[in-house]
Amino acid sequence: MISKTEARELINDLFEEEALVIGGLVAVRQIDDDLVWRLVKNLDVIRGKVLRRLEDKAPGDGDGTPPRRTNLKPHPAIEDFLLALRRT
């Protein structure tokens, strides 16, 4: 079993790699600046949730309202990635 410190480092390394992938895509493709900011902000929120779970702390309640969800079908690449994650 790995320590919490090692797990935290792995999580941060994973999100760093994701940020570098996004940065690479932004460098070679014309992507809306607002989209990039939103994507990175959401990744940071996810990272925070995972780190809080690791520390056995309950996530903040916020204002008690559930986040707004849009009814959009995910991109096929995202669907494939999520399916692969769930198979492991």
C-alpha positions as CSV (number, residue, x, y, z in Angstrom):
1,M,0.0,0.0,0.0
2,I,1.2,3.5,-0.7
3,S,1.2,6.4,1.7
4,K,-1.1,9.4,1.4
5,T,1.9,11.5,0.5
6,E,2.8,9.1,-2.4
7,A,-0.8,9.0,-3.5
8,R,-1.0,12.8,-3.4
9,E,2.1,13.0,-5.6
10,L,0.7,10.6,-8.1
11,I,-2.5,12.5,-8.3
12,N,-0.7,15.8,-8.8
13,D,1.6,14.2,-11.4
14,L,-1.5,12.9,-13.3
15,F,-3.1,16.3,-13.4
16,E,0.1,17.9,-14.4
17,E,0.3,15.5,-17.4
18,E,-3.3,16.3,-18.3
19,A,-2.5,20.0,-18.2
20,L,0.5,19.5,-20.5
21,V,-1.7,17.5,-22.9
22,I,-4.2,20.4,-22.9
23,G,-1.4,22.9,-23.3
24,G,-0.1,20.9,-26.3
25,L,-3.5,20.9,-28.0
26,V,-3.9,24.6,-27.3
27,A,-0.5,25.3,-28.9
28,V,-1.3,23.5,-32.1
29,R,-5.1,24.2,-32.4
30,Q,-7.2,27.3,-32.3
31,I,-9.2,26.8,-29.1
32,D,-11.4,29.4,-27.5
33,D,-9.6,31.0,-24.5
34,D,-12.7,30.8,-22.4
35,L,-13.0,27.0,-23.0
36,V,-9.4,26.5,-21.9
37,W,-9.9,28.4,-18.7
38,R,-13.1,26.5,-17.9
39,L,-11.5,23.2,-18.6
40,V,-8.5,23.9,-16.4
41,K,-10.7,25.3,-13.6
42,N,-12.9,22.1,-13.8
43,L,-9.8,19.9,-13.7
44,D,-8.6,21.8,-10.6
45,V,-12.0,21.2,-8.9
46,I,-11.8,17.5,-9.7
47,R,-8.2,17.4,-8.3
48,G,-9.4,19.1,-5.2
49,K,-12.2,16.6,-4.7
50,V,-9.9,13.7,-5.1
51,L,-7.3,15.1,-2.7
52,R,-10.1,15.8,-0.1
53,R,-11.2,12.1,-0.4
54,L,-7.7,11.0,0.1
55,E,-7.5,13.1,3.3
56,D,-10.9,11.6,4.5
57,K,-12.5,15.1,4.6
58,A,-16.0,15.7,3.4
59,P,-16.2,18.1,0.4
60,G,-17.6,21.5,1.1
61,D,-21.3,22.0,1.0
62,G,-21.2,25.2,-0.9
63,D,-24.6,26.8,-1.0
64,G,-26.4,23.5,-1.0
65,T,-27.7,23.7,-4.6
66,P,-26.6,21.0,-7.0
67,P,-24.4,22.0,-9.9
68,R,-26.2,22.9,-13.1
69,R,-25.9,20.2,-15.7
70,T,-26.4,20.6,-19.4
71,N,-27.9,17.8,-21.3
72,L,-25.2,17.3,-23.9
73,K,-23.9,14.0,-25.4
74,P,-20.2,13.6,-24.7
75,H,-17.7,13.5,-27.5
76,P,-17.1,9.9,-28.6
77,A,-13.4,10.1,-27.6
78,I,-14.5,11.0,-24.1
79,E,-17.1,8.2,-24.0
80,D,-14.4,5.7,-25.1
81,F,-12.0,7.0,-22.4
82,L,-14.6,6.7,-19.7
83,L,-15.5,3.2,-20.7
84,A,-11.9,2.2,-20.6
85,L,-11.5,3.6,-17.1
86,R,-14.6,1.7,-15.9
87,R,-13.3,-1.6,-17.4
88,T,-10.1,-1.5,-15.3
